[in-house]
C-alpha cells in the first residue's frame, strides 16, 4: 500500500487492467 490515493495500481499483480487508472 504505497500510494492508495486514487490509484489502484497497487493491485497490479492481480489487476493489471487497473494500472491505467493511476492519476498521472
PDB file of N, CA, C and O in Angstrom:
ATOM      1  N   UNK A   1       0.844  -1.202   0.000  1.00  0.00           N
ATOM      2  CA  UNK A   1       0.000   0.000   0.000  1.00  0.00           C
ATOM      3  C   UNK A   1       0.879   1.251   0.000  1.00  0.00           C
ATOM      4  O   UNK A   1       0.890   2.015   0.965  1.00  0.00           O
ATOM      5  N   UNK A   2       1.596   1.443  -1.069  1.00  0.00           N
ATOM      6  CA  UNK A   2       2.488   2.598  -1.141  1.00  0.00           C
ATOM      7  C   UNK A   2       1.663   3.863  -1.346  1.00  0.00           C
ATOM      8  O   UNK A   2       1.663   4.758  -0.501  1.00  0.00           O
ATOM      9  N   UNK A   3       0.955   3.930  -2.483  1.00  0.00           N
ATOM     10  CA  UNK A   3       0.100   5.096  -2.678  1.00  0.00           C
ATOM     11  C   UNK A   3      -1.299   4.624  -3.024  1.00  0.00           C
ATOM     12  O   UNK A   3      -1.552   4.190  -4.148  1.00  0.00           O
ATOM     13  N   UNK A   4      -2.199   4.705  -2.073  1.00  0.00           N
ATOM     14  CA  UNK A   4      -3.567   4.243  -2.307  1.00  0.00           C
ATOM     15  C   UNK A   4      -4.502   5.444  -2.364  1.00  0.00           C
ATOM     16  O   UNK A   4      -5.635   5.370  -1.888  1.00  0.00           O
ATOM     17  N   UNK A   5      -4.037   6.553  -2.944  1.00  0.00           N
ATOM     18  CA  UNK A   5      -4.896   7.735  -3.024  1.00  0.00           C
ATOM     19  C   UNK A   5      -6.019   7.473  -4.019  1.00  0.00           C
ATOM     20  O   UNK A   5      -7.122   7.094  -3.627  1.00  0.00           O
ATOM     21  N   UNK A   6      -5.742   7.674  -5.301  1.00  0.00           N
ATOM     22  CA  UNK A   6      -6.797   7.427  -6.296  1.00  0.00           C
ATOM     23  C   UNK A   6      -6.273   6.475  -7.354  1.00  0.00           C
ATOM     24  O   UNK A   6      -6.771   6.439  -8.479  1.00  0.00           O
ATOM     25  N   UNK A   7      -5.250   5.696  -6.977  1.00  0.00           N
ATOM     26  CA  UNK A   7      -4.646   4.783  -7.955  1.00  0.00           C
ATOM     27  C   UNK A   7      -4.680   3.367  -7.423  1.00  0.00           C
ATOM     28  O   UNK A   7      -4.195   3.108  -6.321  1.00  0.00           O
ATOM     29  N   UNK A   8      -5.243   2.449  -8.186  1.00  0.00           N
ATOM     30  CA  UNK A   8      -5.315   1.067  -7.719  1.00  0.00           C
ATOM     31  C   UNK A   8      -4.189   0.239  -8.322  1.00  0.00           C
ATOM     32  O   UNK A   8      -4.277  -0.987  -8.401  1.00  0.00           O
ATOM     33  N   UNK A   9      -3.135   0.921  -8.746  1.00  0.00           N
ATOM     34  CA  UNK A   9      -2.023   0.200  -9.366  1.00  0.00           C
ATOM     35  C   UNK A   9      -1.403  -0.741  -8.337  1.00  0.00           C
ATOM     36  O   UNK A   9      -0.564  -1.574  -8.681  1.00  0.00           O
ATOM     37  N   UNK A  10      -1.818  -0.608  -7.065  1.00  0.00           N
ATOM     38  CA  UNK A  10      -1.266  -1.465  -6.012  1.00  0.00           C
ATOM     39  C   UNK A  10      -1.650  -2.914  -6.292  1.00  0.00           C
ATOM     40  O   UNK A  10      -0.942  -3.843  -5.904  1.00  0.00           O
ATOM     41  N   UNK A  11      -2.783  -3.092  -6.972  1.00  0.00           N
ATOM     42  CA  UNK A  11      -3.237  -4.442  -7.273  1.00  0.00           C
ATOM     43  C   UNK A  11      -2.769  -4.867  -8.657  1.00  0.00           C
ATOM     44  O   UNK A  11      -3.355  -5.756  -9.275  1.00  0.00           O
ATOM     45  N   UNK A  12      -1.724  -4.235  -9.134  1.00  0.00           N
ATOM     46  CA  UNK A  12      -1.183  -4.523 -10.466  1.00  0.00           C
ATOM     47  C   UNK A  12      -1.035  -6.021 -10.702  1.00  0.00           C
ATOM     48  O   UNK A  12      -1.536  -6.536 -11.701  1.00  0.00           O
ATOM     49  N   UNK A  13      -0.354  -6.733  -9.797  1.00  0.00           N
ATOM     50  CA  UNK A  13      -0.113  -8.165  -9.984  1.00  0.00           C
ATOM     51  C   UNK A  13      -1.411  -8.964 -10.039  1.00  0.00           C
ATOM     52  O   UNK A  13      -1.416 -10.110 -10.488  1.00  0.00           O
ATOM     53  N   UNK A  14      -2.498  -8.373  -9.589  1.00  0.00           N
ATOM     54  CA  UNK A  14      -3.783  -9.070  -9.602  1.00  0.00           C
ATOM     55  C   UNK A  14      -4.710  -8.478 -10.659  1.00  0.00           C
ATOM     56  O   UNK A  14      -5.474  -9.192 -11.309  1.00  0.00           O
ATOM     57  N   UNK A  15      -4.627  -7.159 -10.815  1.00  0.00           N
ATOM     58  CA  UNK A  15      -5.478  -6.488 -11.798  1.00  0.00           C
ATOM     59  C   UNK A  15      -4.646  -5.546 -12.653  1.00  0.00           C
ATOM     60  O   UNK A  15      -4.651  -4.337 -12.422  1.00  0.00           O
ATOM     61  N   UNK A  16      -3.945  -6.069 -13.617  1.00  0.00           N
ATOM     62  CA  UNK A  16      -3.081  -5.261 -14.477  1.00  0.00           C
ATOM     63  C   UNK A  16      -3.881  -4.255 -15.296  1.00  0.00           C
ATOM     64  O   UNK A  16      -3.317  -3.311 -15.850  1.00  0.00           O
ATOM     65  N   UNK A  17      -5.188  -4.457 -15.371  1.00  0.00           N
ATOM     66  CA  UNK A  17      -6.010  -3.533 -16.155  1.00  0.00           C
ATOM     67  C   UNK A  17      -6.337  -2.297 -15.324  1.00  0.00           C
ATOM     68  O   UNK A  17      -6.846  -1.309 -15.854  1.00  0.00           O
ATOM     69  N   UNK A  18      -6.051  -2.345 -14.032  1.00  0.00           N
ATOM     70  CA  UNK A  18      -6.370  -1.203 -13.168  1.00  0.00           C
ATOM     71  C   UNK A  18      -5.187  -0.255 -13.088  1.00  0.00           C
ATOM     72  O   UNK A  18      -5.308   0.836 -12.532  1.00  0.00           O
ATOM     73  N   UNK A  19      -4.052  -0.651 -13.630  1.00  0.00           N
ATOM     74  CA  UNK A  19      -2.865   0.207 -13.588  1.00  0.00           C
ATOM     75  C   UNK A  19      -3.113   1.535 -14.298  1.00  0.00           C
ATOM     76  O   UNK A  19      -2.723   2.579 -13.773  1.00  0.00           O
ATOM     77  N   UNK A  20      -3.753   1.535 -15.483  1.00  0.00           N
ATOM     78  CA  UNK A  20      -4.011   2.777 -16.205  1.00  0.00           C
ATOM     79  C   UNK A  20      -4.941   3.716 -15.435  1.00  0.00           C
ATOM     80  O   UNK A  20      -5.182   4.841 -15.874  1.00  0.00           O
ATOM     81  N   UNK A  21      -5.456   3.273 -14.310  1.00  0.00           N
ATOM     82  CA  UNK A  21      -6.360   4.107 -13.517  1.00  0.00           C
ATOM     83  C   UNK A  21      -5.554   5.116 -12.707  1.00  0.00           C
ATOM     84  O   UNK A  21      -6.117   6.025 -12.096  1.00  0.00           O
ATOM     85  N   UNK A  22      -4.239   4.952 -12.705  1.00  0.00           N
ATOM     86  CA  UNK A  22      -3.389   5.854 -11.918  1.00  0.00           C
ATOM     87  C   UNK A  22      -3.568   7.300 -12.380  1.00  0.00           C
ATOM     88  O   UNK A  22      -3.590   7.569 -13.581  1.00  0.00           O
ATOM     89  N   UNK A  23      -3.696   8.227 -11.437  1.00  0.00           N
ATOM     90  CA  UNK A  23      -3.875   9.655 -11.749  1.00  0.00           C
ATOM     91  C   UNK A  23      -2.572  10.273 -12.222  1.00  0.00           C
ATOM     92  O   UNK A  23      -1.903  10.950 -11.442  1.00  0.00           O
ATOM     93  N   UNK A  24      -2.195  10.065 -13.460  1.00  0.00           N
ATOM     94  CA  UNK A  24      -0.886  10.532 -13.931  1.00  0.00           C
ATOM     95  C   UNK A  24      -0.913  12.018 -14.202  1.00  0.00           C
ATOM     96  O   UNK A  24       0.099  12.591 -14.606  1.00  0.00           O
TER      97      UNK A  24
END
